[in-house]
Amino acid sequence: MNLIEITVVLIYAFFAGGTASCFRSKNPAKLLLVPVISSSAVFLGGIAFLIETRPENTVLLFGGTLIIDSLSLLHILLVNTIFLITSIYTTGYFREKIKCGALKASYAKRFSILWQTFQAVLLLVLLSNNIGLMWISLEATTIVSAFLIISDAELSIEATWKYLLICSVGIVFAFFGTMLTVAAARGMQSSEGVYLFSYLSANADEIDPRLMLLAFILVVVGFGTKAGLSPMHTWLPDAHSQAPTPVSAVFSGVMLNCALFCIMRYLPITEAALDFDGQARSIVLLCGFMSLIFAAVFIPIQSDVKRMLAYCSVEHIGIIAIGLGLGGLGIFAALLHTVGHSLSKVLAFFSAGSIADHFGTREMKDIQCASHKVPLWGNTFFLSCLVLMGVAPSAVFMSEFLLAKELFFTGKYIILAFFLLGTLAVFFSMLRYTMLISFGKGPKEQGVESRGRRVDTVIVITCLLLLLFLGLWIPAPLSNFLKDAVSIIEKGATL
């Protein structure tokens, strides 16, 4: 067993130990600290991956069952970062919820156990080199996360069932896509290799192109359902709006990315099997534009702040898919957009949830002057939404600018026009809501001023500075890291 495999074992040992410790405690404060400790250890494990494996290398683990390359490493670091900052936010969020009676003290135990399990299976999705293990892991995320959404509220139960039903249908499509991939590769010499992404990528010319195209369509429908791509996104607004704020943040910040990551693994294999004729990329591009259009149509008619942010997630997942469909610089922009969207969306959900709790409603017409009533979260909501709208300078602006540049210089002027119209429609709709919530003139009796915790302030400032920095300059190491990940999406995970 090498050092990297030992690190993987230690990470899952921390998850197991943290989960086991939750069964032995009844103190909510202590239970809520367990995910913070666990996610901190796992975050350090992700840094160890970065040190032990140079990003430009592809490393197979446990006989090829798991894989670490620049693409998976980028998503692993992002998942670990989002879970760490969300776990810290959670300690204050749930303590207040339990104190005011909005949640039972027993929820802390359920949350801590499921939270760590959720992160563990998400990481397994990203580490999987085996196509069957990836499918099983993503299905496990659906089951585990469903219990994070559900509460005693009737709307929460309805949203959970909708989430389970639609995502389960999607995962069935993904299952058939997985099986068809194996069938398409039946002519290969290695019977075991047909289950491994690395082997399929290296021998894609031996794959039946017609079967592989059909498999890819099913994979896009299946995993695209979990990613929130239109028109399979219908579970997303309900689940995001009814889930507790930390769960909504992680759903938008990393879970959607992990589902889209699965499509990224299949994309280069399908492209190579079809002799790079662009059919696979066109399918992803179409889903991306449908998502952008759906978001542009539905965001203006939302009244619930968390539903508005949920449709905003549909838009941004669509933008990432557009980048993947374009190829080249578009993929680079898509990966940069993944980072920018995750960090800004987590802050947006933190602030939206805290503001809604303060005002006692999620209805945007009843939330005004939040920057005065809850200064930290009111201003954070405004700034994070500006980033999500693509205002310069920010990481999201940089990625959208690169996408527009790629569309222009490749002569796709009609697609560029629709891209600009869609993003502008979302921009003006969100700007109206954001100004109303943060700076609208509400009645003075709407609650007392609340300043928030210092640790939350540190998280907010750190994330906003990082988003600003990436909008001004992309350091060479990060640029090279993203370029290595781009090559994986274009050529596949080959050794």
N, C-alpha and C positions, 0 to 999 in steps of 0.2 A: 504493500500500500504506500503510495507516494504522498508527499506533503499536501498536495491539493486535495486528494481523496480524504486525508485525515481532517482537513479543514471542513470539508462537506459533512463528514461524520460528526464533528464537534458542533457544527451549526445545528444539525438536527437533534443532537444531544441536548443542546440548550433549549430547543423547542419542547422536547420531551420533559426535561426537568422543570421548565417553567409551567407547563400544563399540569404536571403532577403536583406541583406545589400549590396550585389553585384549589385542588380538591381538599387540601388540609387546612385551609384558612377560611374564616367567615368575615373577617374585617374588610369592608369595602375599600378603605384607603390602601391597605396592603395589597389587596387583590389587583387594584388598578396600577400599582407600581410594578407588578410582575411583567406586564407587556413592555414597559419602559426598559427594564433591565434586559429582558430577552431580546428586544429589537436593537438595543445598544450593542449587545454581544454579536448579533447577526450582522449589524452594520460594520463592525470591525472585521468580521469574517469576509464581507464583500471587499473591503479594502485589502485584505490578505490575498484574495483572488487576483486583484489588480496587480499586487506586488509579485506574487508567485508566477502568474502567467502574463507575459507581455501581451498587450491587447492585439498585436498583429498575429499572434499564434493561435492555432486551434488545438485544444487539448481534449482527448477522449479519456473518460474516467469509468472505472468499474466495467472493464471489458467493452467499452463503447456504448454502454447504456446511457451515460450522461455525457454532456459536451459543454465545454466553455470556449467561446470565441468572442470576438469583439462585439458582436450583436447581442449575444446573451448577457455578456458582462455589462454592457450599457444598461440594459433593462434590469439586471440584478441590482446594480448600484442605485438605480432610480427607485425600485421597489423598497429597498432597505432604507433609503433616505426618507421616503414618504411615510413609511410605517413608523420610523423613529420619531419624526416630528409630530405625527398624528397621535402616537401613543402618549407623548408629553402633553399635548393639548387635551387629550382624553381625561387625564387625571383631574383637571379642574372642571371640565365639562360635566362629567358624570357625578362628581362630588356635589355640584350644585343641583343637578337633577334629582339625586337621591335625597339631598337635604330638604328640598321643597316638596318632596313627595311625588314628583312626576315619574320617577322610576323606583321600583322596589330595590332594597339593598341586595337581594339575591341576584339581581341582574348583573352585578359586578363580577360575580363568579362565572356566570355563563359567558359574559362578554370576554373576559380574560382568556378563557379556554378556547373559545371559537376564534378570537382574534389571532392568537399564536398559530392555531391550526390553519387559518386562512393564509397567513403569510408563508407558512411552510409549504402548502400545496401550490401557491403561486410561484414560489421559487423552483419547485419541482417542474412546473410547466416550462420555465425558462431554461432549466438544466437538461431537459429531456432531449436525447438524441434518438430515442426509440419512438416511432410515431404512435404506437399503441399506448405507451406510458404518458405521452403528451395528452392524448385524448382522455385517458382516465383521470389525469391530474386536473384538467380543465373542468371535467364533469364534477370532480370533488369540490372545486371552488364554488360551483353552483349550490351544492347541497349545504356546505358549511356556511356560505354567506347568506343563504336564505334565513337561517336562524339568527343572523345578526340584524336582519331587517325587521323581523316579526316582533310585535308587542301586543298588548291587550287591546289596542285600538282597532276598530273594525276596518278602517281604511288601510292600516298596516297589514292586517291579515289578507285583505284583498290584493294588495300590492305584492305580497310574498307569493301568493298562489299564482298570480299573473307572471311573476318573475320565474318561478319554477316551471310553469307550464310552457311558456314561450322558449325559455332557454333550453329546456329538455327536448323540445321539438327540434331546436337548432342543433343540439348535440347529437341527435339521431342522424341528421343530415351529415354532420361531421364524421360520424361513425361510418356511414356508407362511403363517404369520400376517402376515409382512411383505408377501408377494405378494397375499394377500387384502385387505390394507389398500389397496394400489394399485388392486386391482379394485373395491373399494368406493367409491373416489374417482374412478372412470373418467368420471363425468359432469361433472367440474369443467372450467372453461374453460382453465386452464393445464395442459398435459401434463407440464411439468417440475415444477410445484408439488406434484403428488401425491406426490413423494418427500421433501418437506420438512415437518418437524413444524410449523414456524411457519405455513406455508400451510394445512396440514390443520386446524390449530387455528382459524385465522381463518375458514375456510370449512366447518366441520364440519357445518353444516346441509345441505350438498349431498351428504354421504356417505350411501351406502346403509346404513341402520341394521342390517338383518339380517346382511349380509355383515361389517359392522364388528364386530358382537358375536361372530361366529364367529372373526374374525381376532383379536380380543382374547383369547378363550379359548385359542387356539393360542399367542399371545404369552405369556400367563401360564404356560402349561405349559412352553413353551420356555425363556424367560428365567428362569422360576421354578425350573427345574431347576438352572441355574447359581447362582441366589440361595440355594439350599438350602431352598426351601419344600417342605413335606410335601404329598403323598407322594413327591415327586421328589427327595428329599434323600439318597438311599441311598449316593451316592458320597462324601458329605461326611465321615462319621466315619473312614473308611479313609484318605482323602487327608490329612486334618488330622493324624491320628495318625502316619502314616508319613513325612510331609514334614519336612525340617529345621525347627527351631523358628522362624527368621525367616520362612520361607515360610508356615508355619501361621498366624503372626501376621498377615501381610498378606492371606492368604486370608480369614480371619475379619474382619479390621479394615476392609478396603476392597473386595476383589473381590466379595463377596456384595452389598455395597451398590451396586456399579456395575451388577450384573445387575438388582437391584431398581429402580435408577434408570431402566433401559430401560422397565420396566412403568409407572413414573411418567410417562414421556413419552406413552405410549399411553392412559393412563387418562382424561385430560380430553377427548381427541379422541373416545373411545368414549362417554363420558358425554354429550357435546354432541350426538353423532350420534343417540343414543337419547333425546334430549330430557330428559336428567337424570332418568331414571326409577329410577336406583340399581342397575340390574342389574350393571354393571361393578364397582361398589364392593362389591357383595355377593359377587362371585366372589373378589375379593382378600381380603375379610373371612373367607370360608370357608377359604381357604388359610392365612390367618394363624392361625385357631383350630386347624386341623388340626396345624400346626407346633407350637403351644404344647402341645397334648395329647400329640403324639408325644414331645416333649422331656420332659414330665412323667412319661410312662410309662417311657422308656428311660434317663434319667439315673440313677435309683436302682439300676439293675442293671449299671452300668459298673464296670470294674476298672482300666482304663487312664486315667490322668489327662488325657491329650490327647484321648482319645475323649469323656471327660466334658465337656471344654470345647467339643468339636465339637458335641455335642448341645445344649449351652448356646447355641451360635450359632444352631442351628435355632430354639430358643425365642425368642431376641431378634429374629431376622429375622421370625418370626411376629408378635411384638408390634408391630414396625414396620408389617407388612402390616395388622394390625388397625386401627392408627391411620389408615392410608391408606383403609381401607374405611369408616371412620366419617365421614371428612370433617371440615371445620371445625377445631375445637380438636384433634381427633384427629390431623390431619395435622401440626399444629404439634408435638404431642407425639411423633409418629413421627420428625420431623426432629431434634428434640432428643435422642431416644433413639438415633438413628443416631450422633450425635456421642459421646454417653456410652458406648454399647456399643463403638464402635471403640477409643476410648482405653483403656477398662478391659480389653477383651479382648486387646489387644496386650500390656499389662502382665501379664495372666494367663498368656499363652503364653510370654512371656519367662521368667517365674518358673518355670512348670511345666517348661519345657525345661531350664533351668539346674539345677533341683532333681533332675530325672530323670537328668541327666548326672552329677551329684554322687553320687547313690545307685546309679547303674548300672542303674536299672529305671524303667519307667513304671507299674508295678503299685502302686496306692495303698496296698494293705495292707502293702507293704514299705517305704513312705516315711513316716517319722514323725520328729517333732521337728525339722522343717526350719528352723524359726525360730532354732534353736540351731546347727545344723550349717552352714547357709548363711543367715546373718541377713538380708542384703539381700533375697534372693529368697524366703525363707520368709515373711517379714513382708509382702513385696509380694504374694505369692500370696494370703495371707489377706485383705489390704485390697482387692485388685482383685476377688476373689471376693465380698466383701461388697457392693461396688458392683454387680457383676453380679446379685446376689441382690435388689437394690433396697432396700438398707438406707439409711435417712436419716442425715445429709443427703448426697445425691449426685445427679448429673445423671440417673442411671437411675431413682432414686426419684422425682425431680421429673416425669419423663416418664410413668412408670407411674401416678403420682397424677393427672396431667392426663387420662390415658386413662380411668381409673376415674371421674373427675369427669364427663367427657363421656358415658360410658355411663349414669351415674346420672341426670344432668339431662336426658338425651334419653329416659329411661324404658325403657332396654334392660336391665332388671333380671336377666333370665335369662342374657344374654350376660355381664353383669357378674359374676354368680355363678360362671360357668365360668372367666372370666378370673382371678378371685381364687383359685379352687381350683387352677388350673393353676400360677399363679405361686407360691402357697404350697407346693405339692408340690415344685416345683423348689427353692424356698428351703430347705426342711428337708433335702432330699437333699444339696444342695451344702454346706450348713452342716456336716453330718456328715463329709463328705469333707474339707472345708477344715480343720476342727478337728483331724482325725486327722493330716493331712499336716503342718500347721504346728506343732501343739502336742502330738501324740501322744507317748507315752513309749516311744521306740525304744531298742534296745541301744546302749551308748556306743561300741562299736567300728565303728559305721556311718559311717566317714569322719571327716575332720578338718574343723575350722571353716574356712569360706571366706567372705570379706567382700565380694568383688565390686569392680568398678572404680568410680572416682569419677564418671566420665562416666555410667555406668549409674545411679548414685545420683541424679545431677542429673536425668536423664530421668524416673526413677520419682517423685521428689518433685514435679517440675513437673506431670506428668500427674495425680497424685493431688490436688494443690492445685487444679488446674483443675476436676477432677471434683467436688471439695468445693464450690468456689466456685459452680459451676452448679447445685448442689443447694440453695444458699442464696439465690441471686439471679441473675436473668437480666438483664444490662444492656440498656438501651433500644436501643443500636445492634444488638446481637445479636438481640434480640426483633423489631425491625423487619426485619432481614435474613431471619429465619426466616419472618416473615409474608409478605414478598415471595415467598419460595420456595413458601409455601402457596398463594398466589394463582396461581402458575404451574401447580401440580398441579391446582387447581380449574378454571382457565380455559384453560390451555394456553399455549404459548410464542408469544404474539402480540406484534407490534410496537406 
